[in-house]
């Protein structure tokens, strides 16, 4: 029987002639650190309305096992405010407020297959939350038990299933005598007549919403009880690059309309009117509006907006927002 020859791509590197055939340990460590050298990413945003810069510096550590991020604001005079430090990994995350000397710690990991643990703790407030999530009859059905730390009552129970979720929680009622009552919240979705019907119950309010959508039209009526607030949204696509959206609130007679025209994935023109604030506007997007700066041309997104108040045209304003990313 002929022994197969090993694949050359899996063979170890040839020995060095200068070290007598041995690979030095120091060289191996140097190669590891050089290959794992973190790359810095700087993202800066400027908003002309607030004349404020928002900056973010981030890098990935230990071969993408963790991510370090620093964010801060600065004004036109160079003043720095709201510095925040973030450290994110698969099982642990840290958010540190430099000014307040406060930290928010979060952790999440799987204890055994089908059983997950999640915890959060605010150091300065000395408050947090712990939760256990268990799979029931497969991953489509989950039971979550969560409790505040320090505990002030029974844990909140949430049952998640393919059609939605239902949660039970004790809440304190402010009356002459404070007492705790059981509160029920939930959301259920179902497909009805080529659309999706959603019922959401929270704080003794019920919201009913139906969404019908095909390739050219979207129709979304919704009503909230017991306030009887009724609204209707309508969207019409005339072509792959042209779309009109309209929203009307029956209880206030307020309406808004938006027209969108796109050119590829990186250019978008939008124009609209909002009757509630009596304001007309038009904006031009350079770079995908919903995408990240790294996917935009030259890794830069620009929005230019013209706002025209109906009652005072002379006070019209031209605003712009710029977001730029650098990879170092």
LUMLOLO-981277 format. One record per residue (C-alpha): residue number from 1; residue in one letter; x, y, z. Coordinates in Angstrom, 2 decimals. Layout:
BEGIN
seq NUM, type A, east X, north Y, up Z;
...
***
This chain:
BEGIN
seq 1, type X, east 0.00, north 0.00, up 0.00;
seq 2, type X, east 1.44, north 3.34, up -1.07;
seq 3, type X, east 1.35, north 6.01, up 1.61;
seq 4, type X, east -0.25, north 9.28, up 0.31;
seq 5, type X, east 1.97, north 12.32, up 0.16;
seq 6, type X, east 1.07, north 15.22, up 2.47;
seq 7, type X, east -0.49, north 18.36, up 0.97;
seq 8, type X, east 2.23, north 21.04, up 0.64;
seq 9, type X, east -0.08, north 23.74, up 2.09;
seq 10, type X, east -0.21, north 21.85, up 5.42;
seq 11, type X, east 3.55, north 21.29, up 5.70;
seq 12, type X, east 5.47, north 23.26, up 8.37;
seq 13, type X, east 7.76, north 26.09, up 7.19;
seq 14, type X, east 11.27, north 25.03, up 6.19;
seq 15, type X, east 13.98, north 25.39, up 8.86;
seq 16, type X, east 16.08, north 28.52, up 8.82;
seq 17, type X, east 19.67, north 28.14, up 7.70;
seq 18, type X, east 20.86, north 30.73, up 10.20;
seq 19, type X, east 19.53, north 28.96, up 13.30;
seq 20, type X, east 20.66, north 25.44, up 12.52;
seq 21, type X, east 17.26, north 24.20, up 11.48;
seq 22, type X, east 15.32, north 25.45, up 14.53;
seq 23, type X, east 12.65, north 28.15, up 14.60;
seq 24, type X, east 13.32, north 30.58, up 17.46;
seq 25, type X, east 10.51, north 31.08, up 19.99;
seq 26, type X, east 10.94, north 34.86, up 19.88;
seq 27, type X, east 10.38, north 34.87, up 16.11;
seq 28, type X, east 7.13, north 32.97, up 16.56;
seq 29, type X, east 5.87, north 35.53, up 19.09;
seq 30, type X, east 6.90, north 38.43, up 16.88;
seq 31, type X, east 4.96, north 36.90, up 13.96;
seq 32, type X, east 1.89, north 36.47, up 16.19;
seq 33, type X, east 1.85, north 40.10, up 17.34;
seq 34, type X, east 2.56, north 41.45, up 13.86;
seq 35, type X, east -0.35, north 39.49, up 12.38;
seq 36, type X, east -2.63, north 40.59, up 15.24;
seq 37, type X, east -1.70, north 44.26, up 15.14;
seq 38, type X, east -4.95, north 46.20, up 15.66;
seq 39, type X, east -6.20, north 48.55, up 12.96;
seq 40, type X, east -7.65, north 51.86, up 14.10;
seq 41, type X, east -10.91, north 53.17, up 12.65;
seq 42, type X, east -11.87, north 56.81, up 13.07;
seq 43, type X, east -15.39, north 57.98, up 12.27;
seq 44, type X, east -16.38, north 61.64, up 12.57;
seq 45, type X, east -19.83, north 63.17, up 12.12;
seq 46, type X, east -20.72, north 66.85, up 11.87;
seq 47, type X, east -24.22, north 68.30, up 12.20;
seq 48, type X, east -24.61, north 71.90, up 11.05;
seq 49, type X, east -27.77, north 72.40, up 13.14;
seq 50, type X, east -25.92, north 71.82, up 16.42;
seq 51, type X, east -22.41, north 72.74, up 15.14;
seq 52, type X, east -21.24, north 69.64, up 16.97;
seq 53, type X, east -18.78, north 66.91, up 16.04;
seq 54, type X, east -19.34, north 63.31, up 17.13;
seq 55, type X, east -16.18, north 61.19, up 16.94;
seq 56, type X, east -15.65, north 57.47, up 17.30;
seq 57, type X, east -12.30, north 55.66, up 17.49;
seq 58, type X, east -12.38, north 51.87, up 17.46;
seq 59, type X, east -10.13, north 48.88, up 16.95;
seq 60, type X, east -10.42, north 45.10, up 17.17;
seq 61, type X, east -8.16, north 43.24, up 19.59;
seq 62, type X, east -6.81, north 39.69, up 19.93;
seq 63, type X, east -7.70, north 38.57, up 16.41;
seq 64, type X, east -11.26, north 40.02, up 16.55;
seq 65, type X, east -12.04, north 38.49, up 19.95;
seq 66, type X, east -12.81, north 41.94, up 21.40;
seq 67, type X, east -13.52, north 45.47, up 20.20;
seq 68, type X, east -12.40, north 48.68, up 21.92;
seq 69, type X, east -14.23, north 51.93, up 21.15;
seq 70, type X, east -13.96, north 55.52, up 22.36;
seq 71, type X, east -16.64, north 58.12, up 21.58;
seq 72, type X, east -16.79, north 61.82, up 22.39;
seq 73, type X, east -18.31, north 65.11, up 21.24;
seq 74, type X, east -16.43, north 68.31, up 20.53;
seq 75, type X, east -17.60, north 71.77, up 19.46;
seq 76, type X, east -16.10, north 74.31, up 17.08;
seq 77, type X, east -13.89, north 75.67, up 19.89;
seq 78, type X, east -12.31, north 72.27, up 20.47;
seq 79, type X, east -14.06, north 71.51, up 23.76;
seq 80, type X, east -14.54, north 67.79, up 24.45;
seq 81, type X, east -17.68, north 66.47, up 26.13;
seq 82, type X, east -19.46, north 63.17, up 26.89;
seq 83, type X, east -16.45, north 60.83, up 26.53;
seq 84, type X, east -17.54, north 57.17, up 26.60;
seq 85, type X, east -15.35, north 54.05, up 26.54;
seq 86, type X, east -16.70, north 50.70, up 25.29;
seq 87, type X, east -15.22, north 47.21, up 25.39;
seq 88, type X, east -17.24, north 44.50, up 23.65;
seq 89, type X, east -16.57, north 40.77, up 23.36;
seq 90, type X, east -18.64, north 37.66, up 22.78;
seq 91, type X, east -19.51, north 37.11, up 26.45;
seq 92, type X, east -18.84, north 40.47, up 28.11;
seq 93, type X, east -19.27, north 44.20, up 27.43;
seq 94, type X, east -18.28, north 47.33, up 29.32;
seq 95, type X, east -19.52, north 50.92, up 28.91;
seq 96, type X, east -17.61, north 53.49, up 30.96;
seq 97, type X, east -18.63, north 57.14, up 31.39;
seq 98, type X, east -15.41, north 59.07, up 31.95;
seq 99, type X, east -17.05, north 62.24, up 33.33;
seq 100, type X, east -19.47, north 60.46, up 35.69;
seq 101, type X, east -16.94, north 57.72, up 36.61;
seq 102, type X, east -19.74, north 55.24, up 36.06;
seq 103, type X, east -19.68, north 51.86, up 34.36;
seq 104, type X, east -22.36, north 49.60, up 32.88;
seq 105, type X, east -21.37, north 45.91, up 32.80;
seq 106, type X, east -23.16, north 43.30, up 30.71;
seq 107, type X, east -22.55, north 39.59, up 30.30;
seq 108, type X, east -24.26, north 36.84, up 28.34;
seq 109, type X, east -23.27, north 33.23, up 27.81;
seq 110, type X, east -24.74, north 29.75, up 27.33;
seq 111, type X, east -24.57, north 27.57, up 30.44;
seq 112, type X, east -25.63, north 24.37, up 28.66;
seq 113, type X, east -27.22, north 23.91, up 25.22;
seq 114, type X, east -30.66, north 25.50, up 25.38;
seq 115, type X, east -30.04, north 27.49, up 28.60;
seq 116, type X, east -28.62, north 31.03, up 28.46;
seq 117, type X, east -27.64, north 33.42, up 31.26;
seq 118, type X, east -27.71, north 37.22, up 30.93;
seq 119, type X, east -26.76, north 39.89, up 33.48;
seq 120, type X, east -26.34, north 43.67, up 33.60;
seq 121, type X, east -25.07, north 45.92, up 36.41;
seq 122, type X, east -24.82, north 49.70, up 36.80;
seq 123, type X, east -21.89, north 50.32, up 39.16;
seq 124, type X, east -22.82, north 53.83, up 40.34;
seq 125, type X, east -26.54, north 53.17, up 40.76;
seq 126, type X, east -25.84, north 49.74, up 42.27;
seq 127, type X, east -28.68, north 48.30, up 40.24;
seq 128, type X, east -28.87, north 45.63, up 37.61;
seq 129, type X, east -30.76, north 42.72, up 36.15;
seq 130, type X, east -30.25, north 38.98, up 35.82;
seq 131, type X, east -32.11, north 36.69, up 33.44;
seq 132, type X, east -32.29, north 33.04, up 32.43;
seq 133, type X, east -33.55, north 32.02, up 28.98;
seq 134, type X, east -34.49, north 28.40, up 28.33;
seq 135, type X, east -35.56, north 26.69, up 25.10;
seq 136, type X, east -38.92, north 24.92, up 25.26;
seq 137, type X, east -39.69, north 22.28, up 22.63;
seq 138, type X, east -36.97, north 23.68, up 20.38;
seq 139, type X, east -35.43, north 27.13, up 19.82;
seq 140, type X, east -38.71, north 28.55, up 18.46;
seq 141, type X, east -40.23, north 28.51, up 21.97;
seq 142, type X, east -38.38, north 30.27, up 24.79;
seq 143, type X, east -39.12, north 31.06, up 28.44;
seq 144, type X, east -37.29, north 34.00, up 29.99;
seq 145, type X, east -37.22, north 34.75, up 33.72;
seq 146, type X, east -35.66, north 38.09, up 34.65;
seq 147, type X, east -35.37, north 39.98, up 37.91;
seq 148, type X, east -34.04, north 43.35, up 38.99;
seq 149, type X, east -31.07, north 43.46, up 41.39;
seq 150, type X, east -31.73, north 44.21, up 44.20;
seq 151, type X, east -35.02, north 42.36, up 43.82;
seq 152, type X, east -38.24, north 44.24, up 44.59;
seq 153, type X, east -40.78, north 41.58, up 43.67;
seq 154, type X, east -41.46, north 38.45, up 41.69;
seq 155, type X, east -39.37, north 37.93, up 38.52;
seq 156, type X, east -40.78, north 38.91, up 35.14;
seq 157, type X, east -41.76, north 35.90, up 33.01;
seq 158, type X, east -41.80, north 36.12, up 29.22;
seq 159, type X, east -42.92, north 33.36, up 26.90;
seq 160, type X, east -41.71, north 33.71, up 23.29;
seq 161, type X, east -43.25, north 31.67, up 20.48;
seq 162, type X, east -43.34, north 31.89, up 16.66;
seq 163, type X, east -46.39, north 34.21, up 16.59;
seq 164, type X, east -45.15, north 36.66, up 19.26;
seq 165, type X, east -44.56, north 36.85, up 23.00;
seq 166, type X, east -46.44, north 37.36, up 26.28;
seq 167, type X, east -44.93, north 38.66, up 29.54;
seq 168, type X, east -46.20, north 38.75, up 33.15;
seq 169, type X, east -44.74, north 41.27, up 35.57;
seq 170, type X, east -45.55, north 42.70, up 39.00;
seq 171, type X, east -45.91, north 46.50, up 39.06;
seq 172, type X, east -46.52, north 48.97, up 41.83;
seq 173, type X, east -49.77, north 50.96, up 41.62;
seq 174, type X, east -49.75, north 54.49, up 43.03;
seq 175, type X, east -52.92, north 54.79, up 45.07;
seq 176, type X, east -53.77, north 55.70, up 48.64;
seq 177, type X, east -52.21, north 52.41, up 49.64;
seq 178, type X, east -49.38, north 51.33, up 47.43;
seq 179, type X, east -49.81, north 47.77, up 46.23;
seq 180, type X, east -48.36, north 45.53, up 43.58;
seq 181, type X, east -50.54, north 44.09, up 40.82;
seq 182, type X, east -49.87, north 41.64, up 38.00;
seq 183, type X, east -49.38, north 43.33, up 34.61;
seq 184, type X, east -49.77, north 41.54, up 31.28;
seq 185, type X, east -48.03, north 42.71, up 28.09;
seq 186, type X, east -47.83, north 40.96, up 24.77;
seq 187, type X, east -47.62, north 41.09, up 21.01;
seq 188, type X, east -49.05, north 38.62, up 18.48;
seq 189, type X, east -48.56, north 38.56, up 14.70;
seq 190, type X, east -50.43, north 36.51, up 12.14;
seq 191, type X, east -50.73, north 36.36, up 8.35;
seq 192, type X, east -54.24, north 37.26, up 7.18;
seq 193, type X, east -55.33, north 37.83, up 3.55;
seq 194, type X, east -51.85, north 38.37, up 2.07;
seq 195, type X, east -50.89, north 40.71, up 4.93;
seq 196, type X, east -49.63, north 40.71, up 8.51;
seq 197, type X, east -51.98, north 41.56, up 11.38;
seq 198, type X, east -50.35, north 42.69, up 14.64;
seq 199, type X, east -52.00, north 43.06, up 18.04;
seq 200, type X, east -49.95, north 44.68, up 20.81;
seq 201, type X, east -51.20, north 45.06, up 24.40;
seq 202, type X, east -49.27, north 47.23, up 26.87;
seq 203, type X, east -50.22, north 49.38, up 29.87;
seq 204, type X, east -53.94, north 48.62, up 29.31;
seq 205, type X, east -53.70, north 49.94, up 25.76;
seq 206, type X, east -54.38, north 47.79, up 22.71;
seq 207, type X, east -52.88, north 48.57, up 19.31;
seq 208, type X, east -54.17, north 46.84, up 16.19;
seq 209, type X, east -52.21, north 47.11, up 12.95;
seq 210, type X, east -52.63, north 45.48, up 9.55;
seq 211, type X, east -49.93, north 45.66, up 6.88;
seq 212, type X, east -50.55, north 44.63, up 3.28;
seq 213, type X, east -47.61, north 44.75, up 0.90;
seq 214, type X, east -46.93, north 43.67, up -2.66;
seq 215, type X, east -44.38, north 44.70, up -5.25;
seq 216, type X, east -46.02, north 48.08, up -5.94;
seq 217, type X, east -48.18, north 49.04, up -2.95;
seq 218, type X, east -48.14, north 49.01, up 0.86;
seq 219, type X, east -51.28, north 49.71, up 2.89;
seq 220, type X, east -51.09, north 49.98, up 6.72;
seq 221, type X, east -54.19, north 50.98, up 8.76;
seq 222, type X, east -53.82, north 51.02, up 12.56;
seq 223, type X, east -56.01, north 51.84, up 15.57;
seq 224, type X, east -55.26, north 52.24, up 19.28;
seq 225, type X, east -57.82, north 51.46, up 21.99;
seq 226, type X, east -59.37, north 52.85, up 24.15;
seq 227, type X, east -58.27, north 56.22, up 22.68;
seq 228, type X, east -59.69, north 55.26, up 19.25;
seq 229, type X, east -56.70, north 56.87, up 17.56;
seq 230, type X, east -56.90, north 55.85, up 13.92;
seq 231, type X, east -54.22, north 56.35, up 11.27;
seq 232, type X, east -53.50, north 55.05, up 7.81;
seq 233, type X, east -50.22, north 54.78, up 5.90;
seq 234, type X, east -50.03, north 54.30, up 2.15;
seq 235, type X, east -46.94, north 53.67, up 0.02;
seq 236, type X, east -46.82, north 53.43, up -3.75;
seq 237, type X, east -43.81, north 52.36, up -5.80;
seq 238, type X, east -43.94, north 53.73, up -9.34;
seq 239, type X, east -40.59, north 52.26, up -10.44;
seq 240, type X, east -37.53, north 50.68, up -8.81;
seq 241, type X, east -36.22, north 54.20, up -8.15;
seq 242, type X, east -39.41, north 56.19, up -7.34;
seq 243, type X, east -41.63, north 55.81, up -4.28;
seq 244, type X, east -44.36, north 57.92, up -2.60;
seq 245, type X, east -45.34, north 57.57, up 1.09;
seq 246, type X, east -48.42, north 59.13, up 2.72;
seq 247, type X, east -49.60, north 59.10, up 6.36;
seq 248, type X, east -52.91, north 60.46, up 7.69;
seq 249, type X, east -54.12, north 60.67, up 11.32;
seq 250, type X, east -57.92, north 60.76, up 11.47;
seq 251, type X, east -58.18, north 62.06, up 15.06;
seq 252, type X, east -55.98, north 65.13, up 14.45;
seq 253, type X, east -56.39, north 65.60, up 10.65;
seq 254, type X, east -52.59, north 65.81, up 10.40;
seq 255, type X, east -50.88, north 64.30, up 7.40;
seq 256, type X, east -47.43, north 63.95, up 5.90;
seq 257, type X, east -46.09, north 62.92, up 2.51;
seq 258, type X, east -42.61, north 61.92, up 1.31;
seq 259, type X, east -41.37, north 61.34, up -2.24;
seq 260, type X, east -38.15, north 59.37, up -2.79;
seq 261, type X, east -36.00, north 59.05, up -5.90;
seq 262, type X, east -32.89, north 56.88, up -5.83;
seq 263, type X, east -29.96, north 56.59, up -8.22;
seq 264, type X, east -28.19, north 53.30, up -7.56;
seq 265, type X, east -27.40, north 52.50, up -3.94;
seq 266, type X, east -25.47, north 55.66, up -3.10;
seq 267, type X, east -27.66, north 58.61, up -4.14;
seq 268, type X, east -31.15, north 59.49, up -2.92;
seq 269, type X, east -33.38, north 62.56, up -3.29;
seq 270, type X, east -36.24, north 63.02, up -0.81;
seq 271, type X, east -38.89, north 65.73, up -0.58;
seq 272, type X, east -41.84, north 65.99, up 1.77;
seq 273, type X, east -44.33, north 68.02, up 3.79;
seq 274, type X, east -45.51, north 67.67, up 7.42;
seq 275, type X, east -48.86, north 69.34, up 8.13;
seq 276, type X, east -48.47, north 69.06, up 11.93;
seq 277, type X, east -45.46, north 71.42, up 11.99;
seq 278, type X, east -46.38, north 73.10, up 8.67;
seq 279, type X, east -42.96, north 72.46, up 7.20;
seq 280, type X, east -41.81, north 71.52, up 3.71;
seq 281, type X, east -38.38, north 70.05, up 3.15;
seq 282, type X, east -36.07, north 68.44, up 0.61;
seq 283, type X, east -32.88, north 66.46, up 1.20;
seq 284, type X, east -30.13, north 64.93, up -0.88;
seq 285, type X, east -28.20, north 61.86, up 0.34;
seq 286, type X, east -24.74, north 60.98, up -0.97;
seq 287, type X, east -24.12, north 57.47, up 0.32;
seq 288, type X, east -26.68, north 54.88, up 1.39;
seq 289, type X, east -28.99, north 56.52, up 3.93;
seq 290, type X, east -29.45, north 53.31, up 5.95;
seq 291, type X, east -25.94, north 51.91, up 5.35;
seq 292, type X, east -22.64, north 52.49, up 7.09;
seq 293, type X, east -19.93, north 54.91, up 6.06;
seq 294, type X, east -17.58, north 52.06, up 5.11;
seq 295, type X, east -19.90, north 51.04, up 2.25;
seq 296, type X, east -20.27, north 54.60, up 0.86;
seq 297, type X, east -18.03, north 56.06, up -1.86;
seq 298, type X, east -14.81, north 57.36, up -0.29;
seq 299, type X, east -16.28, north 56.07, up 3.00;
seq 300, type X, east -18.23, north 59.32, up 3.40;
seq 301, type X, east -21.96, north 60.02, up 3.74;
seq 302, type X, east -23.40, north 63.50, up 3.18;
seq 303, type X, east -26.93, north 64.78, up 3.72;
seq 304, type X, east -27.99, north 68.25, up 2.55;
seq 305, type X, east -31.45, north 69.40, up 3.66;
seq 306, type X, east -33.52, north 72.49, up 2.87;
seq 307, type X, east -36.32, north 73.30, up 5.36;
seq 308, type X, east -39.05, north 75.79, up 4.37;
seq 309, type X, east -41.63, north 76.76, up 7.08;
seq 310, type X, east -45.02, north 77.41, up 5.53;
seq 311, type X, east -45.77, north 80.39, up 7.79;
seq 312, type X, east -42.39, north 82.10, up 7.40;
seq 313, type X, east -40.61, north 81.33, up 4.13;
seq 314, type X, east -37.89, north 83.88, up 4.90;
seq 315, type X, east -36.69, north 81.74, up 7.82;
seq 316, type X, east -35.83, north 78.81, up 5.53;
seq 317, type X, east -32.65, north 76.98, up 6.53;
seq 318, type X, east -30.06, north 74.92, up 4.68;
seq 319, type X, east -28.64, north 72.15, up 6.87;
seq 320, type X, east -26.08, north 69.45, up 6.22;
seq 321, type X, east -24.78, north 66.36, up 7.97;
seq 322, type X, east -21.44, north 64.73, up 7.12;
seq 323, type X, east -20.09, north 61.36, up 8.25;
seq 324, type X, east -16.58, north 60.28, up 7.30;
seq 325, type X, east -14.56, north 57.18, up 8.19;
seq 326, type X, east -10.79, north 56.68, up 8.10;
seq 327, type X, east -9.03, north 53.31, up 8.40;
seq 328, type X, east -5.55, north 53.67, up 9.92;
***
